[in-house]
Amino acid sequence: MSFCRRIRRLVFWMKLLAVTQGRAPLQSIAAARSLVSGSPVITVIEIGVFKGDTAVGLARVIKASGAAIRYYGLDLFEDKDAFFAAHTEDRAQYDTADYPYWEFTSGEHTYARVREKVHTVMSAQECTLIRGDSTKTLPDLAARLGLRPDLVYIDGCHDRDVVEMDWGNVGNLARVGTDLVVVFDDYLSDGVAAVVDVISSDSRWRLYWLNANQVAVVSVRAPLVSRVTIWSTAFAVRSLSSRPALRATVQSTISILRTLRRVFRRSS
Ligand SMILES: C[S@@+](CC[C@H](N)C(=O)[O-])C[C@H]1O[C@@H](n2cnc3c(N)ncnc32)[C@H](O)[C@@H]1O
């Protein structure tokens, strides 16, 4: 391998390590996906937007990596009560004293409030919020736009039948062989675990665990560089979160390299 190629490869891995620094696992995956994408626009679908905080984080990370974002957020918003009447188990996860963030009473999850929040980081062209049941709105969206997303985050209703339908729609949308990364949240809930366990025994997909609760799924036919990147990111995310000493070392190395780069740029 030539010297230049080695340096380029080293820079790539350093960048990868840098983007996982201090970021949530999903954001690290989004940054890694942007890093290997040849496209200047990263298309993201989030199933289950809630208060829009993940949408904001994703937009910041993707834009910081130099790409543009096209974000589609699917949620029930104000239509939640009709849906949850038939999904009482999932509804029971909200408005409990144990997890104060997961509440509907403040109105922070409403369409208008979420729209206001996401528009602080994305323009109307960059961001589309779609109200309704994802098992219906996702196929509609795909049919209308012929969408080829780069990243899908499945985090809506966690009941098995709904997760199965969401995954089926995402799988159809992507078609096996594309470079799509799908991240499932809440593996610790039975419905998500049941679907992810079926995918894990399907030889068409590879699973990369980000932590005990989140897993990234990539087609075995995705380009090797994408799969290696996601594998490395998942590995870095897991290692850095479980080893504070390693995290501190990586953080110091990265800040030294950043300082050196600034000095080098100033002097050249
Ligand atoms: C766990 S929260 C999502 C959290 C969000 N992804 C985040 O990271 O902040 C789940 C959200 O999915 C929504 N939801 C539940 N079932 C849905 C469905 N069938 N279609 C669309 N959204 C759904 C709920 O209203 C809730 O806002």
The ligand as a MOL file (V3000), in Angstrom:
LIG
                    3D

  0  0  0     0  0            999 V3000
M  V30 BEGIN CTAB
M  V30 COUNTS 27 29 0 0 0
M  V30 BEGIN ATOM
M  V30 1 C -40.1970 6.0980 22.0030 0
M  V30 2 S -40.9960 7.4290 21.2820 0 CHG=1
M  V30 3 C -39.8600 7.9550 20.0530 0
M  V30 4 C -38.6730 8.6380 20.5840 0
M  V30 5 C -37.8650 9.3560 19.5590 0
M  V30 6 N -37.4710 8.4740 18.4710 0
M  V30 7 C -36.6270 9.9120 20.2110 0
M  V30 8 O -35.5460 9.3530 20.0200 0
M  V30 9 O -36.7470 10.8970 20.9300 0 CHG=-1
M  V30 10 C -42.1920 6.6540 20.3110 0
M  V30 11 C -43.0200 7.6030 19.5030 0
M  V30 12 O -43.6640 6.8160 18.5080 0
M  V30 13 C -44.9720 7.2860 18.3500 0
M  V30 14 N -45.7490 6.1740 17.7860 0
M  V30 15 C -46.2380 5.1000 18.4130 0
M  V30 16 N -46.8730 4.3050 17.5580 0
M  V30 17 C -46.7750 4.8810 16.3270 0
M  V30 18 C -47.2460 4.5480 15.0450 0
M  V30 19 N -47.9420 3.4360 14.8060 0
M  V30 20 N -46.9760 5.3830 14.0270 0
M  V30 21 C -46.2760 6.5180 14.2350 0
M  V30 22 N -45.7880 6.8800 15.4340 0
M  V30 23 C -46.0350 6.0710 16.4760 0
M  V30 24 C -45.4040 7.7410 19.7210 0
M  V30 25 O -46.4400 8.6900 19.6220 0
M  V30 26 C -44.0970 8.3370 20.2640 0
M  V30 27 O -44.0400 9.6980 20.0050 0
M  V30 END ATOM
M  V30 BEGIN BOND
M  V30 1 1 1 2
M  V30 2 1 2 3
M  V30 3 1 2 10
M  V30 4 1 3 4
M  V30 5 1 4 5
M  V30 6 1 5 6
M  V30 7 1 5 7
M  V30 8 2 7 8
M  V30 9 1 7 9
M  V30 10 1 10 11
M  V30 11 1 11 12
M  V30 12 1 11 26
M  V30 13 1 12 13
M  V30 14 1 13 14
M  V30 15 1 13 24
M  V30 16 1 14 15
M  V30 17 1 14 23
M  V30 18 2 15 16
M  V30 19 1 16 17
M  V30 20 1 17 18
M  V30 21 2 17 23
M  V30 22 1 18 19
M  V30 23 2 18 20
M  V30 24 1 20 21
M  V30 25 2 21 22
M  V30 26 1 22 23
M  V30 27 1 24 25
M  V30 28 1 24 26
M  V30 29 1 26 27
M  V30 END BOND
M  V30 END CTAB
M  END
